[in-house]
């Protein structure tokens, strides 16, 4: 199987890098279900930080966020 091999973390890190470097995005948001601890860890390893509990489409979620590092304009 593929679980536990770091593939999700690697993909998330590359997605963040692509968003900042190639697309010029200033802020990246991640949304996960509160019970999904593995996905929360992936977001944290990709550089996102927990911001708040929120509700999206009637579902309780945790919202994570990261912003482009200062002085790192596209």
C-alpha positions in Angstrom: 0.0 0.0 0.0 0.8 3.7 -0.2 -0.2 4.8 3.3 2.6 6.1 5.5 5.1 6.7 2.7 4.8 10.5 2.8 3.3 10.9 -0.6 0.4 13.1 0.6 2.9 15.4 2.4 5.1 15.6 -0.6 2.2 16.4 -2.9 0.9 19.0 -0.4 4.3 20.7 -0.1 4.7 20.8 -3.9 1.2 22.2 -4.3 2.0 25.0 -1.8 5.3 25.7 -3.7 3.4 25.7 -7.1 0.7 28.0 -5.8 3.3 30.6 -4.5 6.0 30.3 -7.1 4.2 29.5 -10.3 0.7 30.9 -9.8 1.6 33.9 -7.6 -1.0 33.1 -5.0 -0.7 35.1 -1.8 -2.7 32.9 0.6 -3.4 29.2 0.6 -6.2 27.7 2.6 -6.7 24.1 3.6 -10.0 22.7 5.0 -10.2 19.3 6.8 -12.7 17.4 8.9 -11.9 17.6 12.6 -11.6 13.8 12.9 -9.1 13.6 10.1 -5.9 13.8 12.1 -3.7 12.5 9.2 -4.8 15.2 6.9 -4.3 17.8 9.6 -0.7 16.6 9.9 -0.2 16.7 6.2 -1.3 20.4 6.1 0.9 21.2 9.0 4.0 19.5 7.4 3.2 21.5 4.2 3.5 24.8 6.2 -0.1 25.6 6.9 -1.3 26.5 10.4 -4.6 26.0 12.2 -6.7 29.1 12.1 -10.2 28.3 13.2 -13.1 25.9 13.4 -15.5 26.8 10.6 -18.6 25.5 8.8 -18.5 24.9 5.1 -21.6 23.6 3.3 -23.1 22.6 6.6 -20.1 20.6 7.7 -17.9 21.4 10.7 -14.3 21.7 9.5 -10.9 23.0 10.6 -9.5 25.8 8.5 -5.7 26.0 7.9 -3.8 28.8 6.2 -0.4 29.8 4.9 0.8 33.0 3.2 3.6 33.7 0.8 6.8 34.4 2.8 7.7 38.1 3.0 10.1 39.2 0.2 9.2 36.2 -1.9 7.1 37.9 -4.6 6.4 36.0 -7.8 
